[in-house]
Amino acid sequence: MGLSGRDLLSVGDLSSEELVGLLARAEELKRGSEPGTPLARRSIALIFLRPSNRTRVSFEAAIARLGGHPIALFDREIEMGRRESVGDVGRILDGFVDGLVARIPSERDLRGLARAMRSPVINAMTDLGHPCQILADCLTVQEQLGHLAGARVTFVGDGNNVCNSWIEASQVAGIDLRVVTPAGYEPAPAVLQAAAQLRGVGGRVVVTNDLGEGLAGTDVIYTDVWTSMGQEEQHEDRRQDFGPYQVNERVLERAPEGTRVMHCLPAHRGEEITDAVIDGPQSIVFEQAENRYWLQLALLAEIFGSAGAEG
């Protein structure tokens, strides 16, 4: 697929063919194909400046499965941008490890690390994008529907980093994406404009404030928290603004029969989604969570799967 030794900073870093190949590799691994040990005698640093559950555990488990040694680093240890500059952190780590997985707020800092390092850098979430989450979600949609191109996905919630990566994926993979938000919470125009320039098969993105429009003919309803990390002071305003967009049983009744429900987790149960929906028969939320491991296992295997990946 040509991913050997490359950075993965956004979904848009992949061509359509590379995305298809990556999902195929993840499916093979999930069916029991052995990934080998391309990370044998290699160490991968993981920087976490934001709390992490699924991301940390799935990446550490995948690195270990491939024979590598994960080294988790937290803000109190590196104080990136305060104790040491972003560039210095990247250059120092590059002399110690064979790659970096970074979950940090700043997209600029992520790209600063990538510029400072010769070894591959993987974006495990910034405030602008969450590519590994959405690639795993694409795997889940493909498993459930039997196809990804042409799938109709309705994102209900804030035009945030998860939404941004869905917009990129829609263009790369040919997904029919509807983004449903309250007025004032739409994705940034710059995100939509940049996605339209990606080297993909082209998808359709519709942004609307009308939940009914978003639900028409949909295959998947996807939601996320109304208040993300760093937005806690806006919580009460957001509860009011997003209240009519809760994914509940009434919403499922308005959607086509058999519509699946997804959530990237953690869920604020009783806010953006109800217990009855997330635990109900149309939910594929926990299958979706498991696929973080399989997708990241495939991604790491492809990036580090040849001698050319060594930094």
Contacts in CASP RR format, 6 or more apart in sequence:
PFRMAT RR
TARGET T0000
AUTHOR 0000-0000-0000
METHOD contacts of the structure
MODEL  1
MGLSGRDLLSVGDLSSEELVGLLARAEELKRGSEPGTPLARRSIALIFLR
PSNRTRVSFEAAIARLGGHPIALFDREIEMGRRESVGDVGRILDGFVDGL
VARIPSERDLRGLARAMRSPVINAMTDLGHPCQILADCLTVQEQLGHLAG
ARVTFVGDGNNVCNSWIEASQVAGIDLRVVTPAGYEPAPAVLQAAAQLRG
VGGRVVVTNDLGEGLAGTDVIYTDVWTSMGQEEQHEDRRQDFGPYQVNER
VLERAPEGTRVMHCLPAHRGEEITDAVIDGPQSIVFEQAENRYWLQLALL
AEIFGSAGAEG
1 17 0 8 1.000
1 18 0 8 1.000
1 21 0 8 1.000
1 22 0 8 1.000
1 25 0 8 1.000
1 302 0 8 1.000
2 18 0 8 1.000
2 302 0 8 1.000
3 18 0 8 1.000
3 22 0 8 1.000
3 299 0 8 1.000
3 302 0 8 1.000
3 303 0 8 1.000
4 302 0 8 1.000
4 303 0 8 1.000
4 304 0 8 1.000
4 305 0 8 1.000
4 306 0 8 1.000
4 308 0 8 1.000
4 309 0 8 1.000
5 120 0 8 1.000
5 303 0 8 1.000
5 304 0 8 1.000
5 308 0 8 1.000
5 309 0 8 1.000
5 311 0 8 1.000
6 13 0 8 1.000
6 120 0 8 1.000
6 303 0 8 1.000
7 13 0 8 1.000
7 114 0 8 1.000
7 120 0 8 1.000
7 121 0 8 1.000
7 122 0 8 1.000
8 14 0 8 1.000
8 120 0 8 1.000
8 121 0 8 1.000
8 122 0 8 1.000
8 123 0 8 1.000
8 131 0 8 1.000
8 132 0 8 1.000
8 299 0 8 1.000
8 303 0 8 1.000
9 110 0 8 1.000
9 111 0 8 1.000
9 114 0 8 1.000
9 121 0 8 1.000
9 122 0 8 1.000
9 123 0 8 1.000
9 131 0 8 1.000
10 123 0 8 1.000
10 129 0 8 1.000
10 131 0 8 1.000
10 165 0 8 1.000
10 168 0 8 1.000
11 19 0 8 1.000
11 131 0 8 1.000
11 134 0 8 1.000
11 135 0 8 1.000
11 165 0 8 1.000
11 168 0 8 1.000
11 169 0 8 1.000
11 172 0 8 1.000
12 131 0 8 1.000
12 168 0 8 1.000
12 171 0 8 1.000
12 172 0 8 1.000
12 195 0 8 1.000
12 198 0 8 1.000
12 199 0 8 1.000
13 131 0 8 1.000
14 22 0 8 1.000
14 172 0 8 1.000
15 172 0 8 1.000
15 199 0 8 1.000
15 200 0 8 1.000
16 172 0 8 1.000
16 173 0 8 1.000
16 174 0 8 1.000
16 199 0 8 1.000
16 200 0 8 1.000
16 201 0 8 1.000
19 135 0 8 1.000
19 138 0 8 1.000
19 169 0 8 1.000
19 172 0 8 1.000
19 173 0 8 1.000
20 173 0 8 1.000
22 135 0 8 1.000
22 295 0 8 1.000
22 298 0 8 1.000
22 299 0 8 1.000
22 302 0 8 1.000
23 135 0 8 1.000
23 138 0 8 1.000
23 139 0 8 1.000
23 142 0 8 1.000
23 148 0 8 1.000
23 295 0 8 1.000
23 298 0 8 1.000
25 298 0 8 1.000
25 301 0 8 1.000
25 302 0 8 1.000
26 139 0 8 1.000
26 291 0 8 1.000
26 294 0 8 1.000
26 295 0 8 1.000
26 297 0 8 1.000
26 298 0 8 1.000
27 139 0 8 1.000
27 142 0 8 1.000
27 143 0 8 1.000
27 294 0 8 1.000
28 298 0 8 1.000
29 35 0 8 1.000
29 294 0 8 1.000
29 297 0 8 1.000
29 298 0 8 1.000
29 301 0 8 1.000
30 291 0 8 1.000
30 294 0 8 1.000
35 65 0 8 1.000
35 66 0 8 1.000
35 297 0 8 1.000
35 298 0 8 1.000
35 301 0 8 1.000
36 66 0 8 1.000
36 301 0 8 1.000
37 66 0 8 1.000
37 67 0 8 1.000
37 68 0 8 1.000
38 66 0 8 1.000
38 67 0 8 1.000
38 300 0 8 1.000
38 301 0 8 1.000
38 304 0 8 1.000
38 305 0 8 1.000
38 306 0 8 1.000
38 309 0 8 1.000
39 63 0 8 1.000
39 66 0 8 1.000
39 67 0 8 1.000
39 68 0 8 1.000
39 69 0 8 1.000
39 98 0 8 1.000
39 300 0 8 1.000
39 304 0 8 1.000
40 66 0 8 1.000
40 67 0 8 1.000
40 68 0 8 1.000
41 68 0 8 1.000
42 67 0 8 1.000
42 68 0 8 1.000
42 69 0 8 1.000
42 97 0 8 1.000
42 98 0 8 1.000
42 99 0 8 1.000
42 304 0 8 1.000
43 68 0 8 1.000
43 69 0 8 1.000
43 70 0 8 1.000
43 71 0 8 1.000
43 96 0 8 1.000
43 97 0 8 1.000
43 98 0 8 1.000
43 99 0 8 1.000
44 59 0 8 1.000
44 63 0 8 1.000
44 68 0 8 1.000
44 69 0 8 1.000
44 70 0 8 1.000
44 71 0 8 1.000
44 97 0 8 1.000
44 98 0 8 1.000
44 99 0 8 1.000
44 100 0 8 1.000
44 101 0 8 1.000
44 300 0 8 1.000
45 70 0 8 1.000
45 71 0 8 1.000
45 73 0 8 1.000
45 93 0 8 1.000
45 96 0 8 1.000
45 97 0 8 1.000
45 99 0 8 1.000
45 100 0 8 1.000
45 101 0 8 1.000
46 56 0 8 1.000
46 59 0 8 1.000
46 60 0 8 1.000
46 70 0 8 1.000
46 71 0 8 1.000
46 72 0 8 1.000
46 73 0 8 1.000
46 100 0 8 1.000
46 101 0 8 1.000
46 102 0 8 1.000
46 103 0 8 1.000
46 124 0 8 1.000
47 73 0 8 1.000
47 74 0 8 1.000
47 78 0 8 1.000
47 80 0 8 1.000
47 100 0 8 1.000
47 101 0 8 1.000
47 102 0 8 1.000
47 103 0 8 1.000
47 104 0 8 1.000
47 113 0 8 1.000
48 55 0 8 1.000
48 56 0 8 1.000
48 72 0 8 1.000
48 73 0 8 1.000
48 74 0 8 1.000
48 75 0 8 1.000
48 103 0 8 1.000
49 74 0 8 1.000
49 75 0 8 1.000
49 80 0 8 1.000
49 103 0 8 1.000
49 104 0 8 1.000
49 105 0 8 1.000
50 103 0 8 1.000
50 104 0 8 1.000
50 105 0 8 1.000
50 125 0 8 1.000
50 229 0 8 1.000
51 229 0 8 1.000
52 103 0 8 1.000
52 124 0 8 1.000
53 265 0 8 1.000
53 266 0 8 1.000
54 265 0 8 1.000
54 289 0 8 1.000
54 292 0 8 1.000
55 103 0 8 1.000
55 124 0 8 1.000
55 125 0 8 1.000
55 132 0 8 1.000
55 133 0 8 1.000
55 292 0 8 1.000
56 72 0 8 1.000
56 103 0 8 1.000
58 292 0 8 1.000
58 293 0 8 1.000
58 296 0 8 1.000
59 70 0 8 1.000
59 101 0 8 1.000
59 124 0 8 1.000
59 296 0 8 1.000
60 70 0 8 1.000
60 72 0 8 1.000
61 293 0 8 1.000
62 293 0 8 1.000
62 296 0 8 1.000
62 297 0 8 1.000
62 300 0 8 1.000
63 69 0 8 1.000
63 70 0 8 1.000
63 300 0 8 1.000
64 70 0 8 1.000
65 297 0 8 1.000
66 297 0 8 1.000
66 300 0 8 1.000
66 301 0 8 1.000
66 304 0 8 1.000
71 97 0 8 1.000
78 84 0 8 1.000
78 89 0 8 1.000
80 86 0 8 1.000
80 89 0 8 1.000
80 104 0 8 1.000
80 109 0 8 1.000
81 89 0 8 1.000
81 109 0 8 1.000
84 92 0 8 1.000
86 109 0 8 1.000
86 112 0 8 1.000
86 113 0 8 1.000
86 116 0 8 1.000
87 112 0 8 1.000
87 113 0 8 1.000
87 115 0 8 1.000
87 116 0 8 1.000
88 116 0 8 1.000
89 113 0 8 1.000
89 116 0 8 1.000
90 100 0 8 1.000
90 112 0 8 1.000
90 113 0 8 1.000
90 116 0 8 1.000
90 117 0 8 1.000
91 116 0 8 1.000
91 117 0 8 1.000
93 99 0 8 1.000
93 100 0 8 1.000
93 117 0 8 1.000
94 116 0 8 1.000
94 117 0 8 1.000
94 118 0 8 1.000
94 119 0 8 1.000
94 311 0 8 1.000
97 119 0 8 1.000
98 119 0 8 1.000
98 304 0 8 1.000
98 309 0 8 1.000
98 310 0 8 1.000
98 311 0 8 1.000
99 117 0 8 1.000
99 119 0 8 1.000
99 120 0 8 1.000
99 121 0 8 1.000
99 122 0 8 1.000
99 311 0 8 1.000
100 113 0 8 1.000
100 117 0 8 1.000
100 119 0 8 1.000
100 120 0 8 1.000
100 121 0 8 1.000
100 122 0 8 1.000
101 121 0 8 1.000
101 122 0 8 1.000
101 124 0 8 1.000
102 110 0 8 1.000
102 113 0 8 1.000
102 121 0 8 1.000
102 122 0 8 1.000
102 123 0 8 1.000
102 124 0 8 1.000
103 124 0 8 1.000
103 125 0 8 1.000
104 110 0 8 1.000
104 125 0 8 1.000
104 126 0 8 1.000
105 126 0 8 1.000
105 127 0 8 1.000
106 126 0 8 1.000
106 127 0 8 1.000
107 126 0 8 1.000
107 127 0 8 1.000
107 128 0 8 1.000
107 129 0 8 1.000
110 121 0 8 1.000
110 123 0 8 1.000
110 126 0 8 1.000
113 121 0 8 1.000
114 121 0 8 1.000
118 311 0 8 1.000
119 311 0 8 1.000
120 303 0 8 1.000
120 304 0 8 1.000
120 309 0 8 1.000
120 311 0 8 1.000
122 132 0 8 1.000
122 299 0 8 1.000
122 300 0 8 1.000
122 303 0 8 1.000
123 129 0 8 1.000
123 130 0 8 1.000
123 131 0 8 1.000
123 132 0 8 1.000
124 132 0 8 1.000
125 132 0 8 1.000
125 133 0 8 1.000
125 161 0 8 1.000
126 161 0 8 1.000
127 161 0 8 1.000
128 161 0 8 1.000
128 164 0 8 1.000
129 161 0 8 1.000
129 162 0 8 1.000
129 164 0 8 1.000
129 165 0 8 1.000
130 161 0 8 1.000
130 162 0 8 1.000
130 164 0 8 1.000
130 165 0 8 1.000
130 264 0 8 1.000
131 165 0 8 1.000
131 168 0 8 1.000
132 292 0 8 1.000
132 295 0 8 1.000
132 296 0 8 1.000
132 299 0 8 1.000
133 162 0 8 1.000
133 165 0 8 1.000
133 264 0 8 1.000
133 292 0 8 1.000
134 162 0 8 1.000
134 165 0 8 1.000
134 166 0 8 1.000
134 168 0 8 1.000
134 169 0 8 1.000
135 169 0 8 1.000
135 295 0 8 1.000
135 299 0 8 1.000
136 288 0 8 1.000
136 291 0 8 1.000
136 292 0 8 1.000
136 294 0 8 1.000
136 295 0 8 1.000
136 296 0 8 1.000
137 166 0 8 1.000
137 169 0 8 1.000
137 222 0 8 1.000
137 262 0 8 1.000
137 264 0 8 1.000
137 288 0 8 1.000
137 291 0 8 1.000
138 148 0 8 1.000
138 169 0 8 1.000
138 173 0 8 1.000
138 175 0 8 1.000
139 291 0 8 1.000
139 294 0 8 1.000
139 295 0 8 1.000
140 262 0 8 1.000
140 284 0 8 1.000
140 287 0 8 1.000
140 288 0 8 1.000
140 291 0 8 1.000
141 148 0 8 1.000
141 151 0 8 1.000
141 153 0 8 1.000
141 175 0 8 1.000
141 219 0 8 1.000
141 220 0 8 1.000
141 262 0 8 1.000
142 148 0 8 1.000
142 151 0 8 1.000
143 287 0 8 1.000
143 291 0 8 1.000
144 220 0 8 1.000
144 260 0 8 1.000
144 284 0 8 1.000
145 151 0 8 1.000
145 219 0 8 1.000
145 220 0 8 1.000
148 173 0 8 1.000
148 174 0 8 1.000
148 175 0 8 1.000
149 173 0 8 1.000
149 174 0 8 1.000
149 175 0 8 1.000
149 201 0 8 1.000
150 174 0 8 1.000
150 175 0 8 1.000
150 176 0 8 1.000
150 203 0 8 1.000
151 175 0 8 1.000
151 176 0 8 1.000
151 219 0 8 1.000
151 220 0 8 1.000
152 175 0 8 1.000
152 176 0 8 1.000
152 177 0 8 1.000
152 178 0 8 1.000
152 217 0 8 1.000
152 218 0 8 1.000
152 219 0 8 1.000
152 220 0 8 1.000
153 166 0 8 1.000
153 170 0 8 1.000
153 175 0 8 1.000
153 176 0 8 1.000
153 177 0 8 1.000
153 178 0 8 1.000
153 218 0 8 1.000
153 219 0 8 1.000
153 220 0 8 1.000
153 222 0 8 1.000
154 177 0 8 1.000
154 178 0 8 1.000
154 180 0 8 1.000
154 214 0 8 1.000
154 215 0 8 1.000
154 218 0 8 1.000
154 220 0 8 1.000
154 221 0 8 1.000
154 222 0 8 1.000
155 162 0 8 1.000
155 163 0 8 1.000
155 166 0 8 1.000
155 177 0 8 1.000
155 178 0 8 1.000
155 179 0 8 1.000
155 180 0 8 1.000
155 222 0 8 1.000
155 223 0 8 1.000
155 224 0 8 1.000
156 180 0 8 1.000
156 181 0 8 1.000
156 211 0 8 1.000
156 221 0 8 1.000
156 222 0 8 1.000
156 223 0 8 1.000
156 245 0 8 1.000
156 247 0 8 1.000
156 251 0 8 1.000
156 272 0 8 1.000
157 163 0 8 1.000
157 180 0 8 1.000
157 181 0 8 1.000
157 182 0 8 1.000
157 185 0 8 1.000
157 223 0 8 1.000
157 224 0 8 1.000
157 226 0 8 1.000
157 242 0 8 1.000
157 245 0 8 1.000
157 272 0 8 1.000
158 181 0 8 1.000
158 185 0 8 1.000
158 224 0 8 1.000
158 225 0 8 1.000
158 226 0 8 1.000
158 228 0 8 1.000
158 238 0 8 1.000
158 242 0 8 1.000
159 179 0 8 1.000
159 181 0 8 1.000
159 185 0 8 1.000
159 186 0 8 1.000
159 187 0 8 1.000
160 224 0 8 1.000
160 228 0 8 1.000
161 228 0 8 1.000
162 224 0 8 1.000
162 264 0 8 1.000
163 179 0 8 1.000
163 187 0 8 1.000
163 224 0 8 1.000
164 187 0 8 1.000
164 188 0 8 1.000
164 191 0 8 1.000
166 175 0 8 1.000
166 177 0 8 1.000
166 179 0 8 1.000
166 222 0 8 1.000
167 177 0 8 1.000
167 179 0 8 1.000
167 187 0 8 1.000
167 191 0 8 1.000
167 192 0 8 1.000
167 195 0 8 1.000
167 205 0 8 1.000
168 195 0 8 1.000
168 198 0 8 1.000
169 175 0 8 1.000
169 177 0 8 1.000
170 176 0 8 1.000
170 177 0 8 1.000
170 195 0 8 1.000
170 202 0 8 1.000
170 203 0 8 1.000
170 204 0 8 1.000
170 205 0 8 1.000
171 195 0 8 1.000
171 196 0 8 1.000
171 198 0 8 1.000
171 200 0 8 1.000
171 202 0 8 1.000
171 203 0 8 1.000
171 205 0 8 1.000
172 198 0 8 1.000
172 199 0 8 1.000
172 200 0 8 1.000
172 201 0 8 1.000
172 202 0 8 1.000
173 200 0 8 1.000
173 201 0 8 1.000
173 203 0 8 1.000
174 200 0 8 1.000
174 201 0 8 1.000
174 202 0 8 1.000
174 203 0 8 1.000
174 204 0 8 1.000
175 203 0 8 1.000
176 203 0 8 1.000
176 204 0 8 1.000
177 203 0 8 1.000
177 204 0 8 1.000
177 205 0 8 1.000
177 206 0 8 1.000
178 205 0 8 1.000
178 206 0 8 1.000
178 207 0 8 1.000
178 208 0 8 1.000
178 213 0 8 1.000
178 214 0 8 1.000
178 218 0 8 1.000
179 186 0 8 1.000
179 187 0 8 1.000
179 205 0 8 1.000
179 206 0 8 1.000
179 207 0 8 1.000
179 208 0 8 1.000
180 208 0 8 1.000
180 209 0 8 1.000
180 210 0 8 1.000
180 211 0 8 1.000
180 212 0 8 1.000
180 213 0 8 1.000
180 214 0 8 1.000
180 245 0 8 1.000
181 187 0 8 1.000
181 207 0 8 1.000
181 209 0 8 1.000
181 245 0 8 1.000
182 209 0 8 1.000
182 241 0 8 1.000
182 242 0 8 1.000
182 244 0 8 1.000
182 245 0 8 1.000
183 209 0 8 1.000
185 241 0 8 1.000
185 242 0 8 1.000
186 207 0 8 1.000
187 207 0 8 1.000
192 205 0 8 1.000
192 207 0 8 1.000
195 205 0 8 1.000
206 213 0 8 1.000
206 214 0 8 1.000
208 214 0 8 1.000
211 244 0 8 1.000
211 245 0 8 1.000
211 251 0 8 1.000
211 254 0 8 1.000
212 254 0 8 1.000
215 221 0 8 1.000
215 251 0 8 1.000
215 254 0 8 1.000
215 255 0 8 1.000
215 256 0 8 1.000
215 259 0 8 1.000
217 255 0 8 1.000
217 256 0 8 1.000
218 255 0 8 1.000
218 256 0 8 1.000
218 259 0 8 1.000
219 256 0 8 1.000
219 259 0 8 1.000
219 260 0 8 1.000
220 259 0 8 1.000
220 260 0 8 1.000
220 261 0 8 1.000
220 262 0 8 1.000
221 247 0 8 1.000
221 251 0 8 1.000
221 252 0 8 1.000
221 255 0 8 1.000
221 259 0 8 1.000
221 260 0 8 1.000
221 261 0 8 1.000
221 262 0 8 1.000
222 261 0 8 1.000
222 262 0 8 1.000
222 263 0 8 1.000
222 264 0 8 1.000
223 247 0 8 1.000
223 261 0 8 1.000
223 262 0 8 1.000
223 263 0 8 1.000
223 272 0 8 1.000
223 273 0 8 1.000
224 263 0 8 1.000
224 264 0 8 1.000
224 272 0 8 1.000
225 266 0 8 1.000
225 267 0 8 1.000
225 268 0 8 1.000
225 271 0 8 1.000
225 272 0 8 1.000
226 238 0 8 1.000
226 239 0 8 1.000
226 241 0 8 1.000
226 242 0 8 1.000
226 243 0 8 1.000
226 268 0 8 1.000
226 271 0 8 1.000
226 272 0 8 1.000
227 234 0 8 1.000
227 235 0 8 1.000
227 238 0 8 1.000
227 239 0 8 1.000
227 268 0 8 1.000
231 238 0 8 1.000
239 271 0 8 1.000
242 271 0 8 1.000
242 272 0 8 1.000
245 272 0 8 1.000
246 270 0 8 1.000
246 271 0 8 1.000
246 272 0 8 1.000
246 273 0 8 1.000
246 274 0 8 1.000
247 261 0 8 1.000
247 272 0 8 1.000
247 273 0 8 1.000
247 274 0 8 1.000
247 277 0 8 1.000
248 273 0 8 1.000
248 274 0 8 1.000
248 276 0 8 1.000
248 277 0 8 1.000
249 274 0 8 1.000
249 276 0 8 1.000
249 277 0 8 1.000
251 277 0 8 1.000
252 259 0 8 1.000
252 261 0 8 1.000
252 277 0 8 1.000
252 282 0 8 1.000
258 282 0 8 1.000
259 282 0 8 1.000
260 282 0 8 1.000
260 283 0 8 1.000
260 284 0 8 1.000
261 273 0 8 1.000
261 277 0 8 1.000
261 278 0 8 1.000
261 282 0 8 1.000
261 283 0 8 1.000
261 284 0 8 1.000
261 285 0 8 1.000
262 283 0 8 1.000
262 284 0 8 1.000
262 285 0 8 1.000
262 288 0 8 1.000
263 272 0 8 1.000
263 273 0 8 1.000
263 278 0 8 1.000
263 283 0 8 1.000
263 285 0 8 1.000
263 288 0 8 1.000
264 288 0 8 1.000
265 285 0 8 1.000
265 289 0 8 1.000
267 273 0 8 1.000
267 278 0 8 1.000
267 285 0 8 1.000
269 275 0 8 1.000
269 278 0 8 1.000
277 283 0 8 1.000
278 285 0 8 1.000
303 309 0 8 1.000
END
